[in-house]
Amino acid sequence: MPNAPRTAPRTAPARHPAVVELRQYTLLPGRRDELIELFEREFVESQEATGMTVLGRFRDLDDPDRFVWLRGFPDMETRREALSAFYGGPVWAAHGPRANATMADSDDVLLLRPLPAATTAPDVAASPDPFVAVALWHFPPGDGDGPALIHDRLVPLLRETGPAPLAVLVTETAANTFPRLPVRTGENVVAVITAYPDELAHRRHLAATADHPRVRDEIRPAVERAQSAAPLVLRLTPTDRSCPA
């Protein structure tokens, strides 16, 4: 008798996965709330049933047509199995065309992993804070010095001057195990994800960090020399179901 085909695990997903997708969708004008309503009704539990973790969903405060979300996986092989099960399954068959109809672009995807000994993958779905900042630093491919500057020197200062980051993530260099969904390649990115009670708290944290002598005199100049592009900060607010408060 032939072996039964492998299927994705149907167990509760781990809250601290080792592989994370940061997905930024550009939507057609005025259709963000439509996608969020559909996503939160149909695509949270159905994805988690395959073994992945939906880590958080957000509105981008700087773009009314941008939807940002994260999902995680225990490893790259489970990612392949879980995505195959979900996108080949009945929920996506029933509701995927309507979701796709809201989107102008869904290919802006960073594949990331937590740094060793850093904070774990982001459990932003459990955070009650209504403001989340995702700071993205870009360095030349293959350069380990830039990410080390952020992880070893800047992040400890962030913890001194404000709330500790929920996560510090770097580019996952493994090959995309589900090529049906593209990810950005040739990247060397560090993502620092932090939650705040409001936007004012975020601005105060930034100011306190920038004014710190080690940041002003040592860390910032070193990062500026190492980076390949100016840092980008995503200013996000969780959707209703993503923020339990």
Phi, psi and omega in degrees: 000132182293152177296144177290145179296148178286141176234161180292149180298140180253047181246167178298131183289150177290141181279347181232073185288163182265349178229132185228135170258127170257111190247125178243115182254131169265121186258162173294149186308129173079010187248010182296313182297327176298314180294317181299316179299316179294315182301312186284338176278323191245335195247003179273294182297325182293326175288316182294335178295340181269353178113357174268172180236125173273111192270340179168150178231140189217149163269135175279121183290342182262357182210110183293351179247024180242129177242128183239134176210163181230144170220155185227165185217151177295328181194175185289327179290318176296326175303312180301314182294316183293316180293322177298318181293317183289308185285346173260007187259179187289329182293314179293323178299322183281322190242348181300317180301322178292321177297312181299330181291345178271351194255136168269327180203134178230018187261003178276088188227124173258129175263121191229166174214150176295142174291146175303135178066011176266187174297159182283178176299150192291126173259056185293339178295339180263358182275132178277356187285138185270005179225129180231132176249132174244107178266127183243119174254138182244131180230162180300144178305136179085352181275118178267347183290319181298307177303324178295324177301316180292311186291313190272336186242315183282315184301318176301325177290324176299321179292329178288325191259356181185198181296145178291141177301145172291330184199148168234116187236151176231166180302131171274120186269357178296153180297144177299117183275357178222075187295348173303329175250111182288154171232160178290132180247167181067026183257154170217086191243143167246129178245126176244119185249124184224140179252147183222157176292335177194175183292328178298320178298323177296314181297320178295321178296315178300316182294318180296321179291315181297329182277350181293133185304321181292325177290312184296318189264335186237303192287310182299314177300322180293319178295318181297325177290327186274332190287153179262349178203160178297145179295152179241135176243120173273123178257113193234152170233131184294148171293169186302314182283340181282338181244110187293343179286000000 
